[in-house]
Amino acid sequence: MVFAPEAAPAQRPAFIDWYDSETDWDADHDYNDPARATPALQAFYADMAAEFPPLDVESDDDTGTEYAIAPGLVYMSFHDWDRIDEAHGTVTRLAALHGLGFFDVSSDLAETWLPNGKGGLRLAHAD
């Protein structure tokens, strides 16, 4: 999951509470509309979707990427496991490029990365 750093609490316990709340997916709006997100998240999504196209639910091809977009985050679920390492690298690179945070939901330590002010990311906290 990539997020706008200003939208999320900096400290781990509050961040996890924020993440849990944001990913309840119970808001009354379309989670497929990038226009709802911050400009940096919109740019991230455009770049990401160019390399990892959204899953076409009307197709038999299930190798796309599911995206859920909220005002402060873009959540991704990758279906093409043959490209999972490439996906991780692309998410990390594009998050840094667009000055966004990255919460590595799938990692054992659930690391949270924030922009380091030098065009990269720094580890903010982990389990």
C-alpha positions in Angstrom: 0.0 0.0 0.0 1.2 3.5 -0.9 0.0 6.4 1.1 0.3 10.2 1.4 2.6 10.7 4.3 0.6 13.7 5.6 -2.6 11.5 5.7 -1.1 8.9 8.1 0.1 9.1 11.7 3.8 8.8 12.1 3.9 6.5 15.1 3.4 2.7 14.7 0.3 2.1 16.9 -1.6 5.1 15.5 -0.5 4.2 12.0 -1.8 0.6 12.3 -5.1 2.0 13.7 -5.3 4.4 10.7 -4.5 1.5 8.2 -7.2 -0.7 9.8 -9.7 2.1 9.5 -8.8 3.1 6.0 -8.9 -0.5 4.7 -12.3 -1.4 6.1 -13.5 -0.4 2.6 -16.9 0.6 4.0 -17.0 4.2 2.8 -19.9 5.0 0.4 -17.8 5.8 -2.6 -16.0 4.2 -5.6 -12.6 2.8 -4.8 -11.7 2.7 -8.5 -11.6 6.4 -9.1 -8.0 7.9 -9.0 -9.4 11.4 -9.1 -10.4 11.0 -5.4 -6.7 10.7 -4.4 -4.1 13.3 -3.8 -2.2 14.6 -6.9 0.9 12.6 -5.9 -1.2 9.4 -5.5 -2.9 10.1 -8.9 0.6 10.3 -10.5 1.8 7.2 -8.7 -1.3 5.3 -9.9 -0.9 6.4 -13.5 2.7 5.3 -13.5 2.0 2.0 -11.7 -1.0 1.1 -13.9 1.1 1.6 -17.0 3.4 -1.1 -15.8 0.9 -3.3 -13.9 -2.5 -2.8 -15.5 -5.6 -3.1 -13.5 -7.3 -6.4 -13.3 -10.0 -6.7 -16.0 -12.9 -8.4 -14.1 -14.7 -9.1 -17.3 -11.8 -11.1 -18.7 -10.6 -14.6 -18.1 -7.1 -13.2 -17.7 -6.5 -12.9 -13.9 -2.9 -11.7 -14.0 -3.8 -8.0 -13.5 -3.5 -5.9 -10.4 -6.4 -5.0 -8.1 -6.3 -1.4 -7.0 -8.4 0.2 -4.3 -8.0 4.0 -4.2 -9.0 6.2 -1.3 -8.1 9.9 -0.8 -4.9 9.1 1.1 -3.8 5.8 -0.2 -3.6 3.3 -3.1 -3.8 -0.4 -2.1 -2.6 -3.0 -4.5 -3.1 -6.7 -4.8 -0.9 -8.4 -7.4 -2.2 -11.5 -9.1 0.8 -12.2 -11.3 3.1 -14.0 -8.8 5.7 -14.5 -11.5 6.2 -10.7 -11.4 5.9 -10.1 -7.6 9.6 -9.1 -7.1 9.3 -6.7 -10.1 6.1 -5.3 -8.6 7.7 -4.7 -5.2 10.6 -2.9 -6.8 8.3 -0.8 -9.0 6.1 0.2 -6.0 9.2 1.2 -4.0 10.7 3.1 -6.8 7.5 5.0 -7.7 6.6 5.7 -4.1 10.0 7.4 -3.7 9.7 9.2 -7.0 6.3 10.7 -6.0 7.3 11.4 -2.3 4.9 8.8 -0.9 5.0 6.4 1.9 5.0 2.6 1.4 3.5 0.1 3.9 4.7 -3.3 2.9 1.6 -5.2 4.1 2.8 -8.6 2.8 6.2 -8.6 4.5 6.8 -10.5 7.7 7.7 -7.3 9.5 5.1 -5.1 7.8 7.7 -2.3 7.3 6.5 1.3 6.8 8.7 3.4 4.7 8.6 7.2 4.4 10.3 9.7 2.0 13.8 10.5 3.1 13.9 13.9 1.5 16.7 12.8 -0.9 14.5 11.0 -3.5 14.4 7.7 -1.6 12.7 6.0 1.3 13.7 5.4 4.9 12.4 2.8 7.3 10.0 4.5 9.7 8.8 1.5 11.7 8.2 -2.2 11.6 6.9 -5.1 13.7 
